[in-house]
Amino acid sequence: MLRLWLCLVLVLSGCSTVEFYGQAVSGQLGILAKRQPIEKVAAETEDEKLKERLALTRRLLEFAEKELKMPSGGSYELYADIGREHLVWLIYAAPELSLEPKDWWYPVVGRQDYRGYFKEDSARSEAASLEAAGYETWVSEVNAFSTLGWFRDPVLNTFADYEEVDFAELIFHELTHRKYYVRGNTGFNEGMAEAVAREGVKRWFRETGRPHLVGKYEKRLGRIKQAGDLIGDSIARLKTIYEGEGTLEKRQAKGDELKRLKKNLRRLRGEWGGGLTSWIEDPVNNARLNSFITYEAEVPRFAALIEESGGDFEVFWERVKELEK
């Protein structure tokens, strides 16, 4: 795949295109160069939590292959410390008065609703350019991604210190992308990966004799749904607003709706006793709302498909193929 990217850098026109693919190739090469077998890292490190996480990874991979029918193909059997807190920074963009996301075309994966950079300043610079062109933007830190089986993705220092629930969720999410990926359909891919990961975590806790953690996790998912319902309602109202007439009128109605969303989220935070800090205290715009849609909108459909498959992931993966058609 790196050869393909390098060839594309030479044939695609535009300095910005060359610069983007150049940093993508350089960033991926940097990860590949730092990979080491997890057995070697575990034997040499004095970090006990890292040792535990690497041992946990082995067990999660075995579980994913047996229970979720997702063999790792060598992914997460290696470890890499990339020397920074986050792996990439993703940019989402949308017009001021539309929830139609800006998308970008990429070789192999097709169109996606975001653009990723291995350096934060590059992402911020691109976001500034998009804003100058009239877009709203949202920049999000990401600590893992899947190369869809082209490379053996390693466990990274960027997520190795996650709590078990988040660590397992991430591994199952990224293995889903490796198992099945629909070119050019961001919502389909992310919704499927989230649904599989969440089901996987619940089964993992049951498999390891900790049903009380299933209840705790389901409470967390319930809160995600509560917040998601409020955000989804605002998205629906904004779509109606944007279909209306008059730029000034739409701007005013948009501002009122976003204020209402934050008020509702503050109320929800009060009921919970905390949480939702970023959604309440940071700016919310069309680009950020689209980032929510990307990951959450399709989750119920795939959760229902798991249930319709009788919880059998052999059946589920066949149903997914039919769903794509």
C-alpha positions in Angstrom: 0.0 0.0 0.0 2.9 2.4 0.7 4.1 1.9 -2.9 0.5 2.8 -4.1 0.5 6.0 -2.0 3.9 7.0 -3.2 2.9 6.6 -6.8 -0.2 8.7 -6.2 1.8 11.4 -4.7 3.7 11.7 -7.9 0.7 11.6 -10.3 -1.9 13.7 -8.3 -1.8 17.4 -9.0 -1.7 20.2 -6.5 0.8 21.0 -3.8 -1.7 20.5 -1.0 -2.4 16.9 -2.3 1.3 16.0 -2.4 1.8 17.5 1.0 -1.1 15.5 2.5 -0.1 12.2 1.1 3.5 12.9 1.9 2.7 13.3 5.6 0.5 10.2 5.5 3.2 8.0 4.1 5.8 9.5 6.5 3.5 9.0 9.5 2.7 5.4 8.6 6.3 4.6 8.0 7.1 6.0 11.4 4.7 3.6 13.1 6.0 0.6 11.1 9.6 1.4 12.0 8.8 1.4 15.8 6.9 -1.9 16.0 8.3 -4.7 18.2 6.9 -8.1 19.2 4.8 -7.7 22.3 6.6 -10.6 23.9 9.9 -8.7 23.6 8.4 -5.5 25.0 6.7 -7.4 27.9 10.0 -9.1 28.8 12.0 -5.8 28.8 9.6 -3.2 30.2 9.4 -2.3 33.9 6.0 -0.8 33.3 3.6 -3.3 35.0 0.5 -1.7 33.6 1.9 -2.1 30.1 2.8 -5.7 30.7 -0.8 -6.3 31.9 -2.2 -4.6 28.8 -0.1 -6.6 26.4 -1.2 -9.8 28.2 -4.8 -8.6 28.0 -4.4 -8.0 24.3 -3.5 -11.7 23.7 -6.7 -12.8 25.5 -8.8 -10.2 23.7 -7.6 -11.4 20.3 -8.3 -15.0 21.1 -11.8 -14.0 22.3 -12.5 -11.9 19.2 -11.6 -14.7 16.9 -13.6 -17.3 18.8 -16.7 -15.3 19.8 -16.9 -12.4 17.2 -15.4 -14.3 14.3 -12.7 -11.7 13.8 -9.2 -13.1 13.4 -6.5 -10.5 14.0 -4.3 -11.5 11.0 -1.3 -10.5 13.0 -2.6 -7.1 14.1 -2.1 -6.1 17.8 0.7 -8.8 18.1 3.2 -5.9 18.0 3.7 -2.8 20.1 5.0 0.7 19.1 5.7 3.7 21.2 5.4 6.7 18.8 6.5 9.2 21.4 3.4 11.4 21.5 0.0 11.5 23.2 -2.2 11.1 20.2 -1.9 9.2 16.9 -3.6 11.5 14.4 -5.9 14.6 14.4 -9.1 14.3 12.3 -10.8 17.3 10.7 -14.5 17.3 10.0 -16.0 20.2 8.0 -19.4 21.3 7.0 -21.0 24.5 5.6 -22.4 27.1 8.0 -26.0 26.4 7.2 -26.0 22.7 6.1 -25.3 19.3 7.7 -24.0 18.0 4.5 -20.4 17.0 5.4 -17.4 17.8 3.3 -15.8 14.6 2.2 -12.4 13.7 0.7 -11.4 11.0 -1.7 -8.6 8.6 -0.8 -7.0 5.7 -2.7 -8.2 2.2 -1.5 -10.8 3.5 1.1 -12.7 5.8 -1.2 -14.6 8.9 0.1 -14.6 9.6 3.9 -16.2 12.4 5.9 -12.9 13.4 7.5 -9.2 14.1 6.9 -6.4 12.9 9.1 -3.0 14.4 9.9 -0.1 13.0 11.9 0.8 16.4 13.3 -1.6 18.7 15.1 -0.3 21.9 13.6 -0.9 20.5 10.1 -4.5 19.7 11.1 -5.1 23.1 12.6 -3.6 24.8 9.6 -5.9 22.8 7.2 -8.9 23.6 9.5 -8.0 27.3 9.3 -7.9 27.1 5.5 -11.3 25.4 5.4 -12.7 28.1 7.7 -11.4 30.8 5.4 -13.2 29.1 2.6 -16.5 29.3 4.6 -16.6 25.9 6.4 -17.2 25.2 10.0 -14.6 22.7 11.3 -14.0 20.3 14.2 -10.6 18.8 15.0 -10.6 15.6 17.0 -7.7 13.7 18.5 -7.6 10.0 17.7 -5.4 7.4 19.3 -5.8 4.4 16.9 -6.9 3.6 13.4 -7.0 0.4 11.2 -5.0 0.0 8.1 -7.7 -2.5 7.0 -5.3 -5.5 6.9 -2.7 -3.9 4.7 -0.3 -3.8 7.7 -0.1 -5.5 11.1 -1.5 -2.7 13.3 0.3 -2.5 16.6 -0.8 -1.8 20.1 0.3 1.9 20.6 1.4 3.8 23.6 -1.5 6.3 22.7 -4.0 3.8 24.1 -2.0 1.2 26.1 -2.9 3.0 29.3 -6.7 2.9 28.7 -8.9 1.2 31.3 -9.9 -2.3 30.3 -13.4 -1.4 29.1 -12.0 1.3 26.7 -9.1 -0.8 25.7 -11.3 -3.8 24.8 -13.8 -1.6 23.0 -11.0 0.0 20.9 -9.5 -3.4 19.9 -12.9 -4.8 18.9 -13.7 -1.6 17.0 -10.5 -1.6 14.9 -10.7 -5.4 14.3 -14.2 -4.8 12.8 -12.7 -2.5 10.2 -10.1 -5.1 9.4 -12.8 -7.8 9.1 -15.2 -5.8 6.9 -15.0 -2.4 5.3 -17.3 -0.8 2.7 -15.4 1.6 0.5 -16.6 5.2 0.6 -19.3 4.7 3.3 -18.1 6.3 6.6 -21.3 6.0 8.5 -21.8 2.3 7.6 -18.3 1.4 8.7 -18.1 3.3 11.9 -21.7 2.4 13.0 -20.9 -1.3 12.4 -17.6 -1.1 14.3 -19.2 0.6 17.3 -22.1 -1.9 17.5 -19.8 -4.9 17.2 -17.3 -3.4 19.8 -20.1 -2.7 22.3 -21.6 -6.2 22.0 -18.0 -7.6 22.2 -17.3 -5.8 25.5 -20.5 -7.1 27.1 -19.7 -10.7 26.0 -16.1 -10.3 27.2 -17.2 -9.4 30.7 -19.6 -12.3 30.7 -16.9 -14.7 29.4 -14.5 -13.6 32.1 -17.0 -14.1 34.9 -17.8 -10.4 35.6 -21.5 -10.0 34.9 -21.6 -7.0 37.3 -19.4 -5.1 34.8 -21.9 -5.8 32.1 -24.5 -3.9 34.1 -22.1 -1.0 34.6 -21.2 -0.9 30.9 -24.9 -1.0 29.9 -25.5 2.0 32.2 -22.7 3.8 30.4 -24.3 2.9 27.0 -27.6 4.1 28.3 -26.1 7.5 29.0 -24.6 7.6 25.6 -28.1 7.0 24.2 -29.6 9.7 26.4 -27.1 12.3 25.2 -27.4 10.9 21.7 -31.1 11.3 21.6 -30.8 15.0 22.6 -28.1 15.6 20.0 -30.1 13.7 17.4 -33.2 15.8 18.1 -31.2 19.0 17.6 -29.8 17.6 14.4 -33.3 16.9 13.1 -34.5 20.4 13.9 -31.4 22.0 12.4 -32.0 20.1 9.1 -35.5 21.6 9.0 -34.1 25.0 9.8 -31.6 24.8 7.0 -34.3 23.9 4.5 -36.0 27.2 5.3 -35.6 30.7 3.7 -33.4 33.6 4.6 -29.8 33.4 5.7 -30.2 35.7 8.7 -33.3 33.9 9.9 -31.5 30.5 9.6 -28.5 31.8 11.5 -30.7 33.0 14.3 -32.7 29.8 14.5 -29.5 27.8 14.4 -28.0 29.8 17.3 -31.2 29.3 19.3 -31.2 25.5 18.7 -27.5 25.1 19.7 -28.3 27.1 22.9 -31.2 24.8 23.6 -29.0 21.7 23.0 -26.4 22.9 25.5 -29.2 23.7 28.1 -30.6 20.2 27.7 -27.1 18.7 28.0 -26.5 20.7 31.2 -29.7 19.3 32.6 -28.6 15.8 31.8 -25.2 16.4 33.3 -27.0 17.5 36.5 -29.0 14.3 36.6 -25.8 12.2 36.1 -23.7 14.2 38.5 -21.0 15.0 35.9 -19.9 14.3 32.3 -20.5 15.9 28.9 -17.9 18.5 29.6 -16.7 18.9 26.1 -20.1 19.1 24.6 -21.2 21.7 27.1 -18.0 23.9 27.4 -16.5 23.6 23.9 -18.1 25.0 20.7 -20.7 23.0 18.9 -21.2 23.5 15.2 -22.3 21.5 12.1 -18.9 19.9 11.7 -19.0 18.6 15.3 -22.5 17.4 14.9 -21.4 15.5 11.8 -18.7 13.8 13.7 -21.4 12.5 16.1 -23.5 11.3 13.2 -20.5 9.5 11.7 -20.0 7.2 14.8 -23.5 6.9 16.3 -26.2 7.2 13.6 -25.9 3.7 12.3 -25.2 1.9 15.6 -28.9 1.0 16.3 -29.2 -0.7 12.9 -26.2 -2.9 13.4 -27.1 -3.7 17.0 -30.5 -4.8 15.7 -28.8 -6.9 13.1 -26.7 -8.7 15.7 -30.0 -9.5 17.6 -31.7 -10.6 14.4 -28.8 -13.0 13.8 -29.5 -14.7 17.1 -26.2 -13.3 18.4 -24.3 -15.6 16.0 -21.5 -13.6 14.4 -21.1 -16.1 11.5 -24.7 -15.2 10.6 -24.1 -11.6 11.3 -21.2 -11.2 8.9 -23.2 -12.8 6.1 -26.1 -10.5 6.9 -23.7 -7.5 6.7 -22.7 -8.5 3.2 -26.4 -8.7 2.2 -27.0 -5.3 3.8 -24.2 -3.7 1.8 -25.8 -4.9 -1.4 
